[in-house]
Amino acid sequence: MISDREKGIYQIFTLALSLAMAGYCLVCYGAMYLLRDEMNPAHLSYIRFALIALGALIAEGGTRPDEWRATPGRGISRFRRYVTQRQWFFMFAGQSLIVVISRDLELSRAFFILFTTTSLPLLYAANRWGYPALVSFLTRLRPHWKLRTALVGPDAWLPKVRENVESIGEFLEPSGEFRTADETTFEEVEAWIESRGLDLLVIPARLMPDEWVVRLITLGERRGFRCWLPLELSRCYGWRFSLQTVGGLDVLTPPSHPLGNTFNRMLKRCFDVTFSLVVISTVLLPLMAVVALLHRRYSPGPLFFRQNRFGENGSVFEVVKFRTMHMNNDNEGRQASKSDPRIFKGGDLLRKLSIDEFPQFINVLNGEMSVVGPRPHLEVHEREFEKHYERYGMRRFVKPGVTGLAQVRGYRGEIRRPGDVRGRGRYDLMYVRNWCVSLDFSIIFQTALQVVRPHRNAY
């Protein structure tokens, strides 16, 4: 009930924000029309521009990943930056697309720049202060929304649940606690509950006899209060499991990640194809000639090095790189180390500047990799790294990347100790959980800087 109510409030907020941004678009037009004498009146063009902003924000709200949505007690405070960037991107992309398609010459470039630059801080301000203010206003306006809530359970269980109940004080009104013990009878619990006049009863199903749980739910149906059964298992290892219906089964499942959303995957794939085509045609082809000359001079043999790596969901694919080691070396699966004798003269420079990675854009074009994502490893390395970080395999929820968040944060090259595995795994998992378009662009930019100024671990 509370989740549905807050979801409804957020839908109202999304609609209000969409209307406000459309109105702001027209305000910008009106201000520029009054201040710029040479600006031609084109009411229909700017109204259409405002309607695109309206539709884009509504579409963004309807397709946003569940983990970025407001939930009771959390709102969007943790994700407001990503949400703001996503809203702005939808609006900017929609408006840019309509300008290109319609070839509308009536739209002022100064207006377009003014609106797109000022709308970003306005969206952030609305998410930062507007939504909490709306929730506070509506809950004050409707005090009966607060549910009189009581907790019944053992003493060790109550403090954590009490903390969670207090965190959503806009919707729940504490109405007492009953501490159960081994000698407590059901009749004592029932008598206490019936004396409270409750709207909501919170009980630990796993810490009570099954008979008690069934009788309390039945009592609630007869007396007119709801029962909540917290699932503490859903908080193991920091995950918030969610209830989903799959076929005829109701199952608890970990929350989906942003790239589990089909629209986000399509958006990322379009970028990958476009970016890889540009890199292959403008950078990779000239590099092939340069690397071929190095091979001919210092280490004759194939231009490319191919090796099986683990990809998305554990699938195996053949990664393509420029060869930087001599042919017939002792162990191609061993990690490269500093001053590695297997690396031929000039190959160390290719590795240091990450030039050997550029052929992987062929893998990106084939759909086996992405421009940004966790780096792919050999199966033997994957199995070894899993022993040092319990969530390591979760990085395979997305396609591996030519570059990644862990690499720009310094975790690249040889892994020499368990701390390197954990550090790389945490950053990869951070990327999986928090993916957004702006994060990809940021990682690409930081990678470009590292090509110019290589990290100390680049060898």
Helices and strands as residue ranges (DSSP letters): H 2-35, H 43-63, G 66-68, G 77-79, H 80-102, H 109-125, I 126-130, H 131-141, G 143-145, E 147-154, H 158-167, E 172-180, H 186-194, E 200-202, G 205-207, H 210-223, E 226-228, G 232-238, E 242-246, E 249-253, G 258-260, H 262-279, I 280-284, H 285-298, E 304-310, G 312-314, E 316-322, H 347-352, G 355-357, H 360-366, E 370-372, H 379-386, G 392-397, E 401-403, H 405-408, H 418-434, H 437-452
